[in-house]
Amino acid sequence: MNSEVKQACVIGWPIEQSRSPLIHGHWLKTYGIAGRYDRVAVPPGEAAAFIHSLEARGLEGCNVTAPHKQAVFEAADWRDPSAEAVGAANTVWREGGKVCVANTDTYGFMTHLAQSAPGWDKRDAPVALFGAGGAARAIVYGFLDAGVERVRLINRTPERAEALVAHFGSRVESCAWSDRARGVSDAGVVVNTTTLGMIGNAPLDLDLSALDRDAIVADIVYVPLETPLLSGARARGHRTVDGLGMLLHQAVPGFARWFGVRPEVTQALRDILVADIERK
């Protein structure tokens, strides 16, 4: 291996769908860095061994996607508070002989929200959030850290929502799926973290008629870029936040650690991802 060429990758199973190489490849070219960023398919059960072989593989670190985020978190030598709060990791790097991890999904979502809907936090209103998986955990943590007093979880499986309530405490509450229209009615921000609305899946069936027109509607699904939820919200005059920005911004901290330059999320980069999504 050429020691001057820094290398990183993204691991998952499957991994062919990952667009991370497009993002990091663009930044490597933009900043003139001699580096590589690849996809590596890692079967279930092998993620812990993989991250402890980073140095032997000549890798500075890696991104982590499904289904490895929890396994990588548990196998790390050191965990950033962002990973501790969520119980999962998506970014890995080597430091002082240790394997270190963080969760940058919180940073990615909250940064994109602030840029797309400035002033989102000016209203004293709850956040209504659909889903109770890993992305939901990261985003709940982001809202609580930003000072939101109430986050209302709405999930098809109530036990999973209750587990997040138990994890995060009294500022988080659950709401029955059957009561979801009322559950969003007083929200300042509504967020879909489920796969509902993704191409090939049913849309999120949600009546927005009681939602204040000043409320913001966000969706972390980015294929399609405008989900039925977002198009319906836009038609009512709501500000909307798509899922692509979260993907772009969550990549920033890892690139900075591996390649030594903190990259910018630009319109040119977004255009590359949009073109790739529209080709599929």
DRENTOR-15559 format. One record per residue (C-alpha): residue number from 0; residue in three letters; x, y, z. Coordinates in Angstrom, 1 decimal, padded with zeros to 4 digits. Layout:
REM DRENTOR-15559
[NUM "ALA" [X Y Z]];
...
***
This chain:
REM DRENTOR-15559
[0 "MET" [000.0 000.0 000.0]];
[1 "ASN" [001.1 003.6 -000.8]];
[2 "SER" [001.4 005.2 002.7]];
[3 "GLU" [000.6 008.6 001.2]];
[4 "VAL" [-002.8 007.4 000.0]];
[5 "LYS" [-005.3 007.5 002.9]];
[6 "GLN" [-008.1 005.0 002.6]];
[7 "ALA" [-011.6 004.7 004.1]];
[8 "CYS" [-014.7 002.8 003.2]];
[9 "VAL" [-018.3 002.1 004.1]];
[10 "ILE" [-019.4 -001.3 005.4]];
[11 "GLY" [-022.8 -002.9 005.3]];
[12 "TRP" [-024.8 -005.9 004.1]];
[13 "PRO" [-025.8 -005.4 001.4]];
[14 "ILE" [-023.7 -002.4 000.5]];
[15 "GLU" [-024.2 -001.9 -003.3]];
[16 "GLN" [-026.9 000.7 -002.6]];
[17 "SER" [-024.6 003.0 -000.6]];
[18 "ARG" [-024.1 006.5 -002.1]];
[19 "SER" [-021.3 007.3 000.3]];
[20 "PRO" [-018.5 006.7 -002.3]];
[21 "LEU" [-020.1 009.4 -004.5]];
[22 "ILE" [-020.0 011.9 -001.6]];
[23 "HIS" [-016.5 011.1 -000.4]];
[24 "GLY" [-015.1 010.7 -004.0]];
[25 "HIS" [-016.4 014.2 -004.8]];
[26 "TRP" [-014.6 015.7 -001.8]];
[27 "LEU" [-011.4 013.8 -002.5]];
[28 "LYS" [-011.4 015.3 -006.0]];
[29 "THR" [-012.5 018.7 -004.9]];
[30 "TYR" [-009.7 019.1 -002.3]];
[31 "GLY" [-007.0 017.4 -004.3]];
[32 "ILE" [-006.5 014.7 -001.7]];
[33 "ALA" [-004.7 011.4 -002.7]];
[34 "GLY" [-007.2 009.1 -001.1]];
[35 "ARG" [-009.7 006.3 -001.7]];
[36 "TYR" [-013.1 005.5 -000.4]];
[37 "ASP" [-014.8 002.2 -001.3]];
[38 "ARG" [-017.7 000.0 -000.5]];
[39 "VAL" [-016.9 -003.2 001.5]];
[40 "ALA" [-019.6 -005.9 002.0]];
[41 "VAL" [-019.3 -007.2 005.5]];
[42 "PRO" [-021.6 -010.1 006.4]];
[43 "PRO" [-023.6 -010.0 009.7]];
[44 "GLY" [-021.5 -011.1 012.6]];
[45 "GLU" [-018.2 -009.9 011.1]];
[46 "ALA" [-018.4 -006.2 011.7]];
[47 "ALA" [-016.6 -006.2 015.1]];
[48 "ALA" [-013.6 -008.2 013.6]];
[49 "PHE" [-013.6 -005.8 010.6]];
[50 "ILE" [-013.2 -002.6 012.6]];
[51 "HIS" [-010.4 -004.1 014.7]];
[52 "SER" [-008.6 -005.0 011.5]];
[53 "LEU" [-008.6 -001.4 010.1]];
[54 "GLU" [-004.9 -000.8 010.6]];
[55 "ALA" [-004.0 -004.1 009.0]];
[56 "ARG" [-006.2 -003.3 006.1]];
[57 "GLY" [-004.5 000.1 005.7]];
[58 "LEU" [-007.8 002.0 006.5]];
[59 "GLU" [-008.1 005.2 008.4]];
[60 "GLY" [-011.7 004.3 009.3]];
[61 "CYS" [-015.1 003.6 007.9]];
[62 "ASN" [-018.7 004.5 007.7]];
[63 "VAL" [-021.2 001.9 008.9]];
[64 "THR" [-024.7 001.2 007.6]];
[65 "ALA" [-027.3 -001.4 008.2]];
[66 "PRO" [-027.2 -003.9 009.9]];
[67 "HIS" [-023.9 -003.2 011.7]];
[68 "LYS" [-024.4 000.1 013.6]];
[69 "GLN" [-025.1 -001.5 017.0]];
[70 "ALA" [-022.5 -004.2 016.7]];
[71 "VAL" [-019.8 -001.6 015.8]];
[72 "PHE" [-020.9 000.5 018.8]];
[73 "GLU" [-020.5 -002.4 021.1]];
[74 "ALA" [-017.1 -003.5 019.7]];
[75 "ALA" [-015.5 -000.1 019.9]];
[76 "ASP" [-012.7 000.8 022.4]];
[77 "TRP" [-013.9 004.4 022.8]];
[78 "ARG" [-017.4 005.9 022.1]];
[79 "ASP" [-018.1 009.5 021.5]];
[80 "PRO" [-021.1 010.9 023.5]];
[81 "SER" [-023.1 011.0 020.3]];
[82 "ALA" [-022.8 007.2 020.0]];
[83 "GLU" [-023.4 006.6 023.7]];
[84 "ALA" [-026.6 008.7 023.6]];
[85 "VAL" [-028.0 006.7 020.6]];
[86 "GLY" [-026.5 003.3 021.3]];
[87 "ALA" [-025.3 002.9 017.8]];
[88 "ALA" [-022.4 004.2 015.6]];
[89 "ASN" [-022.0 005.0 012.0]];
[90 "THR" [-018.5 006.5 011.9]];
[91 "VAL" [-015.3 004.7 012.9]];
[92 "TRP" [-011.7 006.0 013.1]];
[93 "ARG" [-008.3 004.9 014.6]];
[94 "GLU" [-006.7 007.0 017.3]];
[95 "GLY" [-003.9 006.2 019.7]];
[96 "GLY" [-004.1 002.5 018.9]];
[97 "LYS" [-007.9 002.5 019.7]];
[98 "VAL" [-010.9 002.0 017.6]];
[99 "CYS" [-013.2 005.0 018.2]];
[100 "VAL" [-016.8 005.5 017.1]];
[101 "ALA" [-019.3 008.3 016.8]];
[102 "ASN" [-022.9 008.7 015.6]];
[103 "THR" [-023.1 011.6 013.0]];
[104 "ASP" [-026.7 011.0 012.1]];
[105 "THR" [-027.7 013.6 014.8]];
[106 "TYR" [-025.3 016.1 013.4]];
[107 "GLY" [-026.5 015.4 009.8]];
[108 "PHE" [-030.1 015.8 010.5]];
[109 "MET" [-029.9 018.8 012.8]];
[110 "THR" [-027.5 020.7 010.5]];
[111 "HIS" [-029.7 020.1 007.5]];
[112 "LEU" [-032.8 021.2 009.5]];
[113 "ALA" [-031.2 024.4 010.6]];
[114 "GLN" [-030.1 025.3 007.1]];
[115 "SER" [-033.4 024.3 005.4]];
[116 "ALA" [-035.8 025.7 008.0]];
[117 "PRO" [-034.0 028.5 009.9]];
[118 "GLY" [-035.8 029.4 013.1]];
[119 "TRP" [-037.4 026.0 013.4]];
[120 "ASP" [-036.9 026.2 017.2]];
[121 "LYS" [-038.6 029.6 017.7]];
[122 "ARG" [-042.0 028.0 018.5]];
[123 "ASP" [-042.6 026.5 021.9]];
[124 "ALA" [-044.2 023.4 020.5]];
[125 "PRO" [-043.5 019.7 020.6]];
[126 "VAL" [-041.8 017.7 017.9]];
[127 "ALA" [-043.8 014.7 016.6]];
[128 "LEU" [-041.6 012.0 015.3]];
[129 "PHE" [-042.6 008.8 013.4]];
[130 "GLY" [-040.5 005.7 014.0]];
[131 "ALA" [-038.5 004.2 016.8]];
[132 "GLY" [-035.4 002.8 015.1]];
[133 "GLY" [-031.8 003.9 015.1]];
[134 "ALA" [-032.4 007.0 013.0]];
[135 "ALA" [-035.3 008.0 015.4]];
[136 "ARG" [-032.9 007.6 018.4]];
[137 "ALA" [-030.3 009.9 016.8]];
[138 "ILE" [-032.9 012.5 015.9]];
[139 "VAL" [-034.6 012.4 019.3]];
[140 "TYR" [-031.2 013.0 020.9]];
[141 "GLY" [-030.7 016.0 018.5]];
[142 "PHE" [-033.9 017.6 019.4]];
[143 "LEU" [-033.4 017.1 023.2]];
[144 "ASP" [-029.9 018.5 022.9]];
[145 "ALA" [-031.2 021.5 021.1]];
[146 "GLY" [-033.6 022.2 024.0]];
[147 "VAL" [-036.9 020.9 022.8]];
[148 "GLU" [-039.1 020.2 025.8]];
[149 "ARG" [-041.4 017.6 024.4]];
[150 "VAL" [-040.8 014.9 021.7]];
[151 "ARG" [-043.7 012.7 020.8]];
[152 "LEU" [-043.0 009.3 019.3]];
[153 "ILE" [-045.5 007.7 017.0]];
[154 "ASN" [-044.7 004.1 016.0]];
[155 "ARG" [-046.6 001.2 014.7]];
[156 "THR" [-045.0 -001.1 017.4]];
[157 "PRO" [-045.7 000.7 020.7]];
[158 "GLU" [-043.2 -001.4 022.6]];
[159 "ARG" [-040.3 000.1 020.5]];
[160 "ALA" [-041.5 003.6 021.2]];
[161 "GLU" [-041.8 002.9 024.9]];
[162 "ALA" [-038.2 001.6 024.9]];
[163 "LEU" [-037.1 005.0 023.6]];
[164 "VAL" [-039.2 006.8 026.2]];
[165 "ALA" [-037.5 004.7 028.9]];
[166 "HIS" [-034.1 005.5 027.3]];
[167 "PHE" [-034.5 009.3 027.0]];
[168 "GLY" [-036.7 010.1 030.0]];
[169 "SER" [-039.6 012.4 030.8]];
[170 "ARG" [-039.3 014.8 027.9]];
[171 "VAL" [-040.1 012.0 025.4]];
[172 "GLU" [-043.6 010.5 025.3]];
[173 "SER" [-045.4 007.9 023.0]];
[174 "CYS" [-048.6 008.3 021.1]];
[175 "ALA" [-050.6 005.4 019.6]];
[176 "TRP" [-050.4 005.0 015.8]];
[177 "SER" [-054.2 005.1 015.6]];
[178 "ASP" [-054.1 008.5 017.2]];
[179 "ARG" [-051.4 009.9 014.9]];
[180 "ALA" [-053.5 012.8 013.4]];
[181 "ARG" [-054.1 014.2 016.9]];
[182 "GLY" [-050.5 013.4 017.8]];
[183 "VAL" [-049.1 015.8 015.2]];
[184 "SER" [-051.8 018.5 015.5]];
[185 "ASP" [-049.9 020.8 017.9]];
[186 "ALA" [-046.4 020.0 016.7]];
[187 "GLY" [-043.9 022.6 015.6]];
[188 "VAL" [-041.9 020.0 013.6]];
[189 "VAL" [-043.1 016.7 012.2]];
[190 "VAL" [-040.4 014.1 011.2]];
[191 "ASN" [-040.8 010.8 009.4]];
[192 "THR" [-037.9 008.4 010.3]];
[193 "THR" [-039.7 005.3 009.0]];
[194 "THR" [-039.3 003.8 005.5]];
[195 "LEU" [-043.0 004.7 004.7]];
[196 "GLY" [-042.9 006.8 001.5]];
[197 "MET" [-039.7 005.2 000.2]];
[198 "ILE" [-040.0 003.9 -003.4]];
[199 "GLY" [-041.5 000.4 -003.2]];
[200 "ASN" [-043.2 001.1 000.2]];
[201 "ALA" [-046.6 002.4 001.1]];
[202 "PRO" [-046.8 006.2 001.9]];
[203 "LEU" [-047.1 007.5 005.4]];
[204 "ASP" [-050.9 007.8 005.8]];
[205 "LEU" [-051.2 011.0 007.8]];
[206 "ASP" [-053.9 013.7 008.0]];
[207 "LEU" [-052.2 017.1 008.2]];
[208 "SER" [-055.4 019.1 008.3]];
[209 "ALA" [-055.1 020.1 011.9]];
[210 "LEU" [-051.4 021.0 011.7]];
[211 "ASP" [-050.5 024.7 012.1]];
[212 "ARG" [-049.3 026.2 008.8]];
[213 "ASP" [-046.1 027.4 010.5]];
[214 "ALA" [-045.2 023.8 011.3]];
[215 "ILE" [-042.2 022.2 009.5]];
[216 "VAL" [-042.5 018.8 007.9]];
[217 "ALA" [-039.3 016.7 007.5]];
[218 "ASP" [-038.7 013.2 006.0]];
[219 "ILE" [-035.4 011.3 006.2]];
[220 "VAL" [-036.4 009.2 003.1]];
[221 "TYR" [-034.5 010.5 000.0]];
[222 "VAL" [-035.7 008.1 -002.7]];
[223 "PRO" [-037.8 009.7 -003.9]];
[224 "LEU" [-036.5 013.2 -003.0]];
[225 "GLU" [-040.1 014.4 -002.5]];
[226 "THR" [-042.1 011.8 -000.7]];
[227 "PRO" [-045.9 011.8 -000.6]];
[228 "LEU" [-045.7 013.3 002.9]];
[229 "LEU" [-043.5 016.2 001.7]];
[230 "SER" [-045.6 016.9 -001.4]];
[231 "GLY" [-048.8 016.9 000.7]];
[232 "ALA" [-047.2 019.3 003.3]];
[233 "ARG" [-045.8 021.6 000.6]];
[234 "ALA" [-049.3 021.8 -001.0]];
[235 "ARG" [-050.6 023.1 002.4]];
[236 "GLY" [-047.9 025.7 002.5]];
[237 "HIS" [-045.6 024.1 005.1]];
[238 "ARG" [-041.8 024.4 004.9]];
[239 "THR" [-040.4 021.0 004.1]];
[240 "VAL" [-037.0 019.3 004.7]];
[241 "ASP" [-036.0 016.4 002.5]];
[242 "GLY" [-033.8 013.4 003.5]];
[243 "LEU" [-030.9 014.0 001.2]];
[244 "GLY" [-029.3 016.8 003.3]];
[245 "MET" [-029.0 014.5 006.3]];
[246 "LEU" [-027.1 012.0 004.2]];
[247 "LEU" [-024.7 014.7 002.9]];
[248 "HIS" [-024.1 016.4 006.3]];
[249 "GLN" [-023.6 013.2 008.3]];
[250 "ALA" [-020.6 012.4 006.0]];
[251 "VAL" [-018.7 015.6 007.0]];
[252 "PRO" [-017.2 014.6 010.4]];
[253 "GLY" [-015.9 011.3 009.1]];
[254 "PHE" [-014.2 012.8 006.1]];
[255 "ALA" [-012.6 015.4 008.3]];
[256 "ARG" [-011.1 012.7 010.6]];
[257 "TRP" [-009.9 010.4 007.9]];
[258 "PHE" [-008.6 012.9 005.3]];
[259 "GLY" [-007.7 015.9 007.4]];
[260 "VAL" [-010.0 018.5 005.6]];
[261 "ARG" [-013.4 019.5 006.8]];
[262 "PRO" [-015.5 019.4 003.6]];
[263 "GLU" [-018.4 021.6 002.6]];
[264 "VAL" [-021.8 020.4 001.5]];
[265 "THR" [-022.3 022.3 -001.7]];
[266 "GLN" [-025.0 022.6 -004.4]];
[267 "ALA" [-022.6 020.8 -006.8]];
[268 "LEU" [-022.4 017.8 -004.5]];
[269 "ARG" [-026.2 017.7 -004.0]];
[270 "ASP" [-026.6 017.9 -007.8]];
[271 "ILE" [-024.4 014.8 -008.2]];
[272 "LEU" [-026.5 012.8 -005.7]];
[273 "VAL" [-029.8 014.0 -007.2]];
[274 "ALA" [-028.7 012.9 -010.6]];
[275 "ASP" [-027.8 009.5 -009.3]];
[276 "ILE" [-031.1 009.1 -007.5]];
[277 "GLU" [-033.0 010.1 -010.6]];
[278 "ARG" [-031.1 007.6 -012.8]];
[279 "LYS" [-032.2 004.7 -010.6]];
***
